[in-house]
Amino acid sequence: MKTCVIYGDMSADSAADQYPTVNLCNDCVATDDAQGENHQIVIKQAYDHNMGDTCEWCV
Ligand SMILES: [Zn+2]
């Protein structure tokens, strides 16, 4: 599990919606790594327990 900043809704007004911070499991991080130019993760950070323990993309 990693806490990542991903590309969100670019038409949104707030930076928090444009670049939301979410938890992603290791499988989803690895899948994103394989996407090349189409990757969705902007920044990978250490897992933040305050964010919960659910993968944003698996739910
Ligand atoms: Zn996942």
N, CA, C, O and the ligand as a Tripos MOL2 file, in Angstrom:
@<TRIPOS>MOLECULE
protein
  237   235    60     0     0
PROTEIN
NO_CHARGES

@<TRIPOS>ATOM
      1 N           0.8480   -1.2030    0.0000 N.3       1 MET1
      2 CA          0.0000    0.0000    0.0000 C.3       1 MET1
      3 C           0.8730    1.2380    0.0000 C.2       1 MET1
      4 O           1.8230    1.3450    0.7760 O.2       1 MET1
      5 N           0.5390    2.1800   -0.8850 N.am      2 LYS2
      6 CA          1.2120    3.4670   -0.9010 C.3       2 LYS2
      7 C           0.1580    4.5640   -0.9500 C.2       2 LYS2
      8 O          -0.9330    4.3720   -1.4870 O.2       2 LYS2
      9 N           0.4960    5.7050   -0.3880 N.am      3 THR3
     10 CA         -0.3540    6.8820   -0.5030 C.3       3 THR3
     11 C           0.1810    7.7040   -1.6720 C.2       3 THR3
     12 O           1.3380    8.1230   -1.6710 O.2       3 THR3
     13 N          -0.6780    7.9300   -2.6690 N.am      4 CYS4
     14 CA         -0.2270    8.5300   -3.9190 C.3       4 CYS4
     15 C          -1.0860    9.7390   -4.2830 C.2       4 CYS4
     16 O          -2.2640    9.8180   -3.9370 O.2       4 CYS4
     17 N          -0.4640   10.6680   -4.9840 N.am      5 VAL5
     18 CA         -1.2010   11.7590   -5.6230 C.3       5 VAL5
     19 C          -1.4490   11.3260   -7.0580 C.2       5 VAL5
     20 O          -0.5130   10.9730   -7.7760 O.2       5 VAL5
     21 N          -2.7180   11.3550   -7.4790 N.am      6 ILE6
     22 CA         -3.0640   10.8960   -8.8260 C.3       6 ILE6
     23 C          -3.7180   12.0310   -9.6120 C.2       6 ILE6
     24 O          -4.1600   13.0260   -9.0370 O.2       6 ILE6
     25 N          -3.7720   11.8680  -10.9240 N.am      7 TYR7
     26 CA         -4.5040   12.8220  -11.7560 C.3       7 TYR7
     27 C          -5.9930   12.6100  -11.5290 C.2       7 TYR7
     28 O          -6.4910   11.4920  -11.6670 O.2       7 TYR7
     29 N          -6.7150   13.6880  -11.1780 N.am      8 GLY8
     30 CA         -8.1440   13.5900  -10.9230 C.3       8 GLY8
     31 C          -8.9330   14.3260  -11.9870 C.2       8 GLY8
     32 O          -8.6940   14.1700  -13.1850 O.2       8 GLY8
     33 N          -9.8720   15.1260  -11.5290 N.am      9 ASP9
     34 CA        -10.7520   15.8760  -12.4290 C.3       9 ASP9
     35 C         -10.1180   17.2240  -12.7540 C.2       9 ASP9
     36 O         -10.1420   18.1440  -11.9370 O.2       9 ASP9
     37 N          -9.5480   17.3340  -13.9600 N.am     10 MET10
     38 CA         -8.8170   18.5490  -14.3140 C.3      10 MET10
     39 C          -9.7410   19.7520  -14.5160 C.2      10 MET10
     40 O          -9.2730   20.8900  -14.5570 O.2      10 MET10
     41 N         -11.0450   19.5090  -14.6410 N.am     11 SER11
     42 CA        -11.9790   20.6210  -14.7880 C.3      11 SER11
     43 C         -12.4640   21.1330  -13.4330 C.2      11 SER11
     44 O         -13.2170   22.1050  -13.3640 O.2      11 SER11
     45 N         -12.0290   20.4740  -12.3530 N.am     12 ALA12
     46 CA        -12.4450   20.8970  -11.0180 C.3      12 ALA12
     47 C         -11.7500   22.2050  -10.6340 C.2      12 ALA12
     48 O         -10.7030   22.5540  -11.1790 O.2      12 ALA12
     49 N         -12.3510   22.9110   -9.6920 N.am     13 ASP13
     50 CA        -11.8090   24.1980   -9.2780 C.3      13 ASP13
     51 C         -10.6580   24.0570   -8.2990 C.2      13 ASP13
     52 O          -9.7260   24.8610   -8.3190 O.2      13 ASP13
     53 N         -10.7100   23.0510   -7.4480 N.am     14 SER14
     54 CA         -9.7170   22.9540   -6.3830 C.3      14 SER14
     55 C          -8.6120   21.9710   -6.7410 C.2      14 SER14
     56 O          -8.8470   20.9650   -7.4110 O.2      14 SER14
     57 N          -7.4120   22.2780   -6.2860 N.am     15 ALA15
     58 CA         -6.2700   21.3970   -6.5240 C.3      15 ALA15
     59 C          -6.4940   20.0290   -5.8960 C.2      15 ALA15
     60 O          -5.9840   19.0230   -6.3910 O.2      15 ALA15
     61 N          -7.2610   19.9900   -4.7990 N.am     16 ALA16
     62 CA         -7.5090   18.7190   -4.1220 C.3      16 ALA16
     63 C          -8.3170   17.7720   -5.0120 C.2      16 ALA16
     64 O          -8.1800   16.5530   -4.9060 O.2      16 ALA16
     65 N          -9.1650   18.3350   -5.8950 N.am     17 ASP17
     66 CA         -9.9300   17.5070   -6.8210 C.3      17 ASP17
     67 C          -9.1360   17.2200   -8.0940 C.2      17 ASP17
     68 O          -9.3010   16.1650   -8.7060 O.2      17 ASP17
     69 N          -8.2850   18.1460   -8.4850 N.am     18 GLN18
     70 CA         -7.4630   17.9380   -9.6830 C.3      18 GLN18
     71 C          -6.3750   16.9010   -9.4330 C.2      18 GLN18
     72 O          -6.0490   16.0880  -10.2990 O.2      18 GLN18
     73 N          -5.8290   16.9540   -8.2290 N.am     19 TYR19
     74 CA         -4.7680   16.0140   -7.8550 C.3      19 TYR19
     75 C          -5.0860   15.3970   -6.5000 C.2      19 TYR19
     76 O          -4.4530   15.7420   -5.5010 O.2      19 TYR19
     77 N          -6.0600   14.4870   -6.4520 N.am     20 PRO20
     78 CA         -6.4470   13.8890   -5.1680 C.3      20 PRO20
     79 C          -5.3580   12.9630   -4.6230 C.2      20 PRO20
     80 O          -4.6040   12.3510   -5.3800 O.2      20 PRO20
     81 N          -5.2970   12.8780   -3.3100 N.am     21 THR21
     82 CA         -4.3770   11.9740   -2.6300 C.3      21 THR21
     83 C          -5.1530   10.7440   -2.1890 C.2      21 THR21
     84 O          -6.1330   10.8610   -1.4540 O.2      21 THR21
     85 N          -4.7270    9.5690   -2.6280 N.am     22 VAL22
     86 CA         -5.4630    8.3390   -2.3490 C.3      22 VAL22
     87 C          -4.4930    7.2260   -1.9730 C.2      22 VAL22
     88 O          -3.2920    7.3200   -2.2290 O.2      22 VAL22
     89 N          -5.0340    6.1620   -1.3570 N.am     23 ASN23
     90 CA         -4.2560    4.9630   -1.1040 C.3      23 ASN23
     91 C          -4.3650    4.0200   -2.2950 C.2      23 ASN23
     92 O          -5.4510    3.8170   -2.8370 O.2      23 ASN23
     93 N          -3.2460    3.4510   -2.6940 N.am     24 LEU24
     94 CA         -3.2560    2.4430   -3.7500 C.3      24 LEU24
     95 C          -2.4550    1.2380   -3.2840 C.2      24 LEU24
     96 O          -1.3820    1.3730   -2.6960 O.2      24 LEU24
     97 N          -3.0040    0.0420   -3.5610 N.am     25 CYS25
     98 CA         -2.2880   -1.1720   -3.1680 C.3      25 CYS25
     99 C          -1.0940   -1.3860   -4.1030 C.2      25 CYS25
    100 O          -0.9950   -0.7480   -5.1500 O.2      25 CYS25
    101 N          -0.2050   -2.2750   -3.7210 N.am     26 ASN26
    102 CA          1.0170   -2.4920   -4.5040 C.3      26 ASN26
    103 C           0.7090   -2.9950   -5.9030 C.2      26 ASN26
    104 O           1.4300   -2.6730   -6.8470 O.2      26 ASN26
    105 N          -0.3640   -3.7890   -6.0530 N.am     27 ASP27
    106 CA         -0.7390   -4.2950   -7.3780 C.3      27 ASP27
    107 C          -1.1360   -3.1420   -8.2970 C.2      27 ASP27
    108 O          -0.7490   -3.1120   -9.4660 O.2      27 ASP27
    109 N          -1.9040   -2.2000   -7.7720 N.am     28 CYS28
    110 CA         -2.3460   -1.0800   -8.5970 C.3      28 CYS28
    111 C          -1.1790   -0.1500   -8.9310 C.2      28 CYS28
    112 O          -1.1230    0.4060  -10.0280 O.2      28 CYS28
    113 N          -0.2510    0.0200   -7.9920 N.am     29 VAL29
    114 CA          0.9360    0.8310   -8.2620 C.3      29 VAL29
    115 C           1.7560    0.1740   -9.3740 C.2      29 VAL29
    116 O           2.2340    0.8570  -10.2790 O.2      29 VAL29
    117 N           1.9190   -1.1460   -9.3080 N.am     30 ALA30
    118 CA          2.6820   -1.8650  -10.3250 C.3      30 ALA30
    119 C           1.9830   -1.8000  -11.6770 C.2      30 ALA30
    120 O           2.6360   -1.6470  -12.7100 O.2      30 ALA30
    121 N           0.6500   -1.9160  -11.6720 N.am     31 THR31
    122 CA         -0.1100   -1.8140  -12.9180 C.3      31 THR31
    123 C           0.0620   -0.4320  -13.5310 C.2      31 THR31
    124 O           0.2270   -0.2970  -14.7430 O.2      31 THR31
    125 N           0.0230    0.5960  -12.6800 N.am     32 ASP32
    126 CA          0.1890    1.9620  -13.1830 C.3      32 ASP32
    127 C           1.5870    2.1600  -13.7510 C.2      32 ASP32
    128 O           1.7640    2.8330  -14.7670 O.2      32 ASP32
    129 N           2.5750    1.5730  -13.0930 N.am     33 ASP33
    130 CA          3.9590    1.6670  -13.5750 C.3      33 ASP33
    131 C           4.0730    1.1410  -14.9980 C.2      33 ASP33
    132 O           4.8740    1.6360  -15.7910 O.2      33 ASP33
    133 N           3.2580    0.1260  -15.3180 N.am     34 ALA34
    134 CA          3.3240   -0.5240  -16.6280 C.3      34 ALA34
    135 C           2.5730    0.2510  -17.7040 C.2      34 ALA34
    136 O           2.6130   -0.1210  -18.8770 O.2      34 ALA34
    137 N           1.8880    1.3280  -17.3140 N.am     35 GLN35
    138 CA          1.0680    2.0770  -18.2710 C.3      35 GLN35
    139 C           1.8770    3.0460  -19.1310 C.2      35 GLN35
    140 O           1.3670    3.5650  -20.1240 O.2      35 GLN35
    141 N           3.1280    3.2910  -18.7610 N.am     36 GLY36
    142 CA          3.9460    4.2170  -19.5300 C.3      36 GLY36
    143 C           3.3680    5.6170  -19.4990 C.2      36 GLY36
    144 O           3.0860    6.1590  -18.4300 O.2      36 GLY36
    145 N           3.1900    6.2080  -20.6880 N.am     37 GLU37
    146 CA          2.7300    7.5960  -20.7620 C.3      37 GLU37
    147 C           1.3240    7.7720  -20.2140 C.2      37 GLU37
    148 O           0.9420    8.8880  -19.8610 O.2      37 GLU37
    149 N           0.5510    6.7090  -20.1330 N.am     38 ASN38
    150 CA         -0.8370    6.8140  -19.6810 C.3      38 ASN38
    151 C          -0.9930    6.6150  -18.1830 C.2      38 ASN38
    152 O          -2.1070    6.4360  -17.6900 O.2      38 ASN38
    153 N           0.1140    6.6440  -17.4600 N.am     39 HIS39
    154 CA          0.0320    6.4080  -16.0190 C.3      39 HIS39
    155 C          -0.8130    7.4870  -15.3470 C.2      39 HIS39
    156 O          -0.9200    8.6130  -15.8330 O.2      39 HIS39
    157 N          -1.4080    7.1110  -14.2180 N.am     40 GLN40
    158 CA         -2.3170    8.0060  -13.4900 C.3      40 GLN40
    159 C          -1.7040    8.5450  -12.2070 C.2      40 GLN40
    160 O          -2.2390    9.4810  -11.6130 O.2      40 GLN40
    161 N          -0.5940    7.9690  -11.7740 N.am     41 ILE41
    162 CA          0.0100    8.3810  -10.5080 C.3      41 ILE41
    163 C           0.9980    9.5160  -10.7530 C.2      41 ILE41
    164 O           1.9010    9.4060  -11.5820 O.2      41 ILE41
    165 N           0.8080   10.6120  -10.0120 N.am     42 VAL42
    166 CA          1.7130   11.7520  -10.1290 C.3      42 VAL42
    167 C           2.8920   11.5860   -9.1800 C.2      42 VAL42
    168 O           4.0490   11.7130   -9.5800 O.2      42 VAL42
    169 N           2.5860   11.3030   -7.9250 N.am     43 ILE43
    170 CA          3.6150   11.1850   -6.8900 C.3      43 ILE43
    171 C           3.3030    9.9610   -6.0260 C.2      43 ILE43
    172 O           2.1720    9.7860   -5.5720 O.2      43 ILE43
    173 N           4.3090    9.1200   -5.8040 N.am     44 LYS44
    174 CA          4.1660    8.0030   -4.8580 C.3      44 LYS44
    175 C           4.8200    8.4050   -3.5460 C.2      44 LYS44
    176 O           5.9560    8.8790   -3.5130 O.2      44 LYS44
    177 N           4.0700    8.2020   -2.4620 N.am     45 GLN45
    178 CA          4.5780    8.5490   -1.1450 C.3      45 GLN45
    179 C           4.4680    7.3430   -0.2350 C.2      45 GLN45
    180 O           3.8300    6.3460   -0.5740 O.2      45 GLN45
    181 N           5.0950    7.4460    0.9220 N.am     46 ALA46
    182 CA          4.9650    6.3860    1.9130 C.3      46 ALA46
    183 C           3.5050    6.2820    2.3520 C.2      46 ALA46
    184 O           2.7760    7.2740    2.3640 O.2      46 ALA46
    185 N           3.0910    5.0750    2.7090 N.am     47 TYR47
    186 CA          1.7170    4.8350    3.1270 C.3      47 TYR47
    187 C           1.3870    5.6340    4.3810 C.2      47 TYR47
    188 O           2.0920    5.5630    5.3870 O.2      47 TYR47
    189 N           0.2990    6.3970    4.2990 N.am     48 ASP48
    190 CA         -0.1590    7.1970    5.4250 C.3      48 ASP48
    191 C          -1.3360    6.4780    6.0860 C.2      48 ASP48
    192 O          -2.4130    6.3830    5.4970 O.2      48 ASP48
    193 N          -1.1390    5.9810    7.2820 N.am     49 HIS49
    194 CA         -2.1770    5.2100    7.9630 C.3      49 HIS49
    195 C          -3.4330    6.0390    8.2230 C.2      49 HIS49
    196 O          -4.5260    5.4880    8.3600 O.2      49 HIS49
    197 N          -3.2800    7.3440    8.2910 N.am     50 ASN50
    198 CA         -4.4470    8.2080    8.5230 C.3      50 ASN50
    199 C          -5.4150    8.1930    7.3540 C.2      50 ASN50
    200 O          -6.5600    8.6250    7.4910 O.2      50 ASN50
    201 N          -4.9660    7.6960    6.1970 N.am     51 MET51
    202 CA         -5.8060    7.6670    5.0050 C.3      51 MET51
    203 C          -6.6890    6.4310    4.9580 C.2      51 MET51
    204 O          -7.4810    6.2800    4.0280 O.2      51 MET51
    205 N          -6.5730    5.5440    5.9380 N.am     52 GLY52
    206 CA         -7.3480    4.3170    5.9210 C.3      52 GLY52
    207 C          -6.5670    3.1970    5.2560 C.2      52 GLY52
    208 O          -5.3770    3.3500    4.9810 O.2      52 GLY52
    209 N          -7.2280    2.0660    4.9920 N.am     53 ASP53
    210 CA         -6.5110    0.9140    4.4530 C.3      53 ASP53
    211 C          -7.1980    0.3290    3.2180 C.2      53 ASP53
    212 O          -7.0640   -0.8570    2.9190 O.2      53 ASP53
    213 N          -7.9470    1.2000    2.4980 N.am     54 THR54
    214 CA         -8.6560    0.7340    1.3130 C.3      54 THR54
    215 C          -7.9970    1.2780    0.0570 C.2      54 THR54
    216 O          -7.7060    2.4710   -0.0310 O.2      54 THR54
    217 N          -7.7600    0.4000   -0.9200 N.am     55 CYS55
    218 CA         -7.2060    0.8300   -2.1980 C.3      55 CYS55
    219 C          -8.2830    1.5670   -2.9860 C.2      55 CYS55
    220 O          -9.3880    1.0570   -3.1720 O.2      55 CYS55
    221 N          -7.9530    2.7580   -3.4420 N.am     56 GLU56
    222 CA         -8.9100    3.5850   -4.1850 C.3      56 GLU56
    223 C          -9.3910    2.9000   -5.4580 C.2      56 GLU56
    224 O         -10.5600    3.0330   -5.8210 O.2      56 GLU56
    225 N          -8.5170    2.1720   -6.1400 N.am     57 TRP57
    226 CA         -8.8460    1.6190   -7.4510 C.3      57 TRP57
    227 C          -9.4440    0.2260   -7.3720 C.2      57 TRP57
    228 O         -10.0730   -0.2230   -8.3300 O.2      57 TRP57
    229 N          -9.2670   -0.4700   -6.2560 N.am     58 CYS58
    230 CA         -9.7860   -1.8380   -6.1500 C.3      58 CYS58
    231 C         -11.2390   -1.8460   -5.6790 C.2      58 CYS58
    232 O         -11.9440   -2.8380   -5.8670 O.2      58 CYS58
    233 N         -11.6900   -0.7590   -5.0730 N.am     59 VAL59
    234 CA        -13.0570   -0.7570   -4.5520 C.3      59 VAL59
    235 C         -14.0660   -0.4310   -5.6520 C.2      59 VAL59
    236 O         -15.2690   -0.3860   -5.3930 O.2      59 VAL59
    237 ZN         -5.5690   -1.7810   -5.7020 Zn       60 ZN60
@<TRIPOS>BOND
     1     1     2 1
     2     2     3 1
     3     3     4 2
     4     3     5 am
     5     5     6 1
     6     6     7 1
     7     7     8 2
     8     7     9 am
     9     9    10 1
    10    10    11 1
    11    11    12 2
    12    11    13 am
    13    13    14 1
    14    14    15 1
    15    15    16 2
    16    15    17 am
    17    17    18 1
    18    18    19 1
    19    19    20 2
    20    19    21 am
    21    21    22 1
    22    22    23 1
    23    23    24 2
    24    23    25 am
    25    25    26 1
    26    26    27 1
    27    27    28 2
    28    27    29 am
    29    29    30 1
    30    30    31 1
    31    31    32 2
    32    31    33 am
    33    33    34 1
    34    34    35 1
    35    35    36 2
    36    35    37 am
    37    37    38 1
    38    38    39 1
    39    39    40 2
    40    39    41 am
    41    41    42 1
    42    42    43 1
    43    43    44 2
    44    43    45 am
    45    45    46 1
    46    46    47 1
    47    47    48 2
    48    47    49 am
    49    49    50 1
    50    50    51 1
    51    51    52 2
    52    51    53 am
    53    53    54 1
    54    54    55 1
    55    55    56 2
    56    55    57 am
    57    57    58 1
    58    58    59 1
    59    59    60 2
    60    59    61 am
    61    61    62 1
    62    62    63 1
    63    63    64 2
    64    63    65 am
    65    65    66 1
    66    66    67 1
    67    67    68 2
    68    67    69 am
    69    69    70 1
    70    70    71 1
    71    71    72 2
    72    71    73 am
    73    73    74 1
    74    74    75 1
    75    75    76 2
    76    75    77 am
    77    77    78 1
    78    78    79 1
    79    79    80 2
    80    79    81 am
    81    81    82 1
    82    82    83 1
    83    83    84 2
    84    83    85 am
    85    85    86 1
    86    86    87 1
    87    87    88 2
    88    87    89 am
    89    89    90 1
    90    90    91 1
    91    91    92 2
    92    91    93 am
    93    93    94 1
    94    94    95 1
    95    95    96 2
    96    95    97 am
    97    97    98 1
    98    98    99 1
    99    99   100 2
   100    99   101 am
   101   101   102 1
   102   102   103 1
   103   103   104 2
   104   103   105 am
   105   105   106 1
   106   106   107 1
   107   107   108 2
   108   107   109 am
   109   109   110 1
   110   110   111 1
   111   111   112 2
   112   111   113 am
   113   113   114 1
   114   114   115 1
   115   115   116 2
   116   115   117 am
   117   117   118 1
   118   118   119 1
   119   119   120 2
   120   119   121 am
   121   121   122 1
   122   122   123 1
   123   123   124 2
   124   123   125 am
   125   125   126 1
   126   126   127 1
   127   127   128 2
   128   127   129 am
   129   129   130 1
   130   130   131 1
   131   131   132 2
   132   131   133 am
   133   133   134 1
   134   134   135 1
   135   135   136 2
   136   135   137 am
   137   137   138 1
   138   138   139 1
   139   139   140 2
   140   139   141 am
   141   141   142 1
   142   142   143 1
   143   143   144 2
   144   143   145 am
   145   145   146 1
   146   146   147 1
   147   147   148 2
   148   147   149 am
   149   149   150 1
   150   150   151 1
   151   151   152 2
   152   151   153 am
   153   153   154 1
   154   154   155 1
   155   155   156 2
   156   155   157 am
   157   157   158 1
   158   158   159 1
   159   159   160 2
   160   159   161 am
   161   161   162 1
   162   162   163 1
   163   163   164 2
   164   163   165 am
   165   165   166 1
   166   166   167 1
   167   167   168 2
   168   167   169 am
   169   169   170 1
   170   170   171 1
   171   171   172 2
   172   171   173 am
   173   173   174 1
   174   174   175 1
   175   175   176 2
   176   175   177 am
   177   177   178 1
   178   178   179 1
   179   179   180 2
   180   179   181 am
   181   181   182 1
   182   182   183 1
   183   183   184 2
   184   183   185 am
   185   185   186 1
   186   186   187 1
   187   187   188 2
   188   187   189 am
   189   189   190 1
   190   190   191 1
   191   191   192 2
   192   191   193 am
   193   193   194 1
   194   194   195 1
   195   195   196 2
   196   195   197 am
   197   197   198 1
   198   198   199 1
   199   199   200 2
   200   199   201 am
   201   201   202 1
   202   202   203 1
   203   203   204 2
   204   203   205 am
   205   205   206 1
   206   206   207 1
   207   207   208 2
   208   207   209 am
   209   209   210 1
   210   210   211 1
   211   211   212 2
   212   211   213 am
   213   213   214 1
   214   214   215 1
   215   215   216 2
   216   215   217 am
   217   217   218 1
   218   218   219 1
   219   219   220 2
   220   219   221 am
   221   221   222 1
   222   222   223 1
   223   223   224 2
   224   223   225 am
   225   225   226 1
   226   226   227 1
   227   227   228 2
   228   227   229 am
   229   229   230 1
   230   230   231 1
   231   231   232 2
   232   231   233 am
   233   233   234 1
   234   234   235 1
   235   235   236 2
@<TRIPOS>SUBSTRUCTURE
     1 MET1         2 RESIDUE 1 A MET
     2 LYS2         6 RESIDUE 1 A LYS
     3 THR3        10 RESIDUE 1 A THR
     4 CYS4        14 RESIDUE 1 A CYS
     5 VAL5        18 RESIDUE 1 A VAL
     6 ILE6        22 RESIDUE 1 A ILE
     7 TYR7        26 RESIDUE 1 A TYR
     8 GLY8        30 RESIDUE 1 A GLY
     9 ASP9        34 RESIDUE 1 A ASP
    10 MET10       38 RESIDUE 1 A MET
    11 SER11       42 RESIDUE 1 A SER
    12 ALA12       46 RESIDUE 1 A ALA
    13 ASP13       50 RESIDUE 1 A ASP
    14 SER14       54 RESIDUE 1 A SER
    15 ALA15       58 RESIDUE 1 A ALA
    16 ALA16       62 RESIDUE 1 A ALA
    17 ASP17       66 RESIDUE 1 A ASP
    18 GLN18       70 RESIDUE 1 A GLN
    19 TYR19       74 RESIDUE 1 A TYR
    20 PRO20       78 RESIDUE 1 A PRO
    21 THR21       82 RESIDUE 1 A THR
    22 VAL22       86 RESIDUE 1 A VAL
    23 ASN23       90 RESIDUE 1 A ASN
    24 LEU24       94 RESIDUE 1 A LEU
    25 CYS25       98 RESIDUE 1 A CYS
    26 ASN26      102 RESIDUE 1 A ASN
    27 ASP27      106 RESIDUE 1 A ASP
    28 CYS28      110 RESIDUE 1 A CYS
    29 VAL29      114 RESIDUE 1 A VAL
    30 ALA30      118 RESIDUE 1 A ALA
    31 THR31      122 RESIDUE 1 A THR
    32 ASP32      126 RESIDUE 1 A ASP
    33 ASP33      130 RESIDUE 1 A ASP
    34 ALA34      134 RESIDUE 1 A ALA
    35 GLN35      138 RESIDUE 1 A GLN
    36 GLY36      142 RESIDUE 1 A GLY
    37 GLU37      146 RESIDUE 1 A GLU
    38 ASN38      150 RESIDUE 1 A ASN
    39 HIS39      154 RESIDUE 1 A HIS
    40 GLN40      158 RESIDUE 1 A GLN
    41 ILE41      162 RESIDUE 1 A ILE
    42 VAL42      166 RESIDUE 1 A VAL
    43 ILE43      170 RESIDUE 1 A ILE
    44 LYS44      174 RESIDUE 1 A LYS
    45 GLN45      178 RESIDUE 1 A GLN
    46 ALA46      182 RESIDUE 1 A ALA
    47 TYR47      186 RESIDUE 1 A TYR
    48 ASP48      190 RESIDUE 1 A ASP
    49 HIS49      194 RESIDUE 1 A HIS
    50 ASN50      198 RESIDUE 1 A ASN
    51 MET51      202 RESIDUE 1 A MET
    52 GLY52      206 RESIDUE 1 A GLY
    53 ASP53      210 RESIDUE 1 A ASP
    54 THR54      214 RESIDUE 1 A THR
    55 CYS55      218 RESIDUE 1 A CYS
    56 GLU56      222 RESIDUE 1 A GLU
    57 TRP57      226 RESIDUE 1 A TRP
    58 CYS58      230 RESIDUE 1 A CYS
    59 VAL59      234 RESIDUE 1 A VAL
    60 ZN60       237 GROUP 0 **** ****
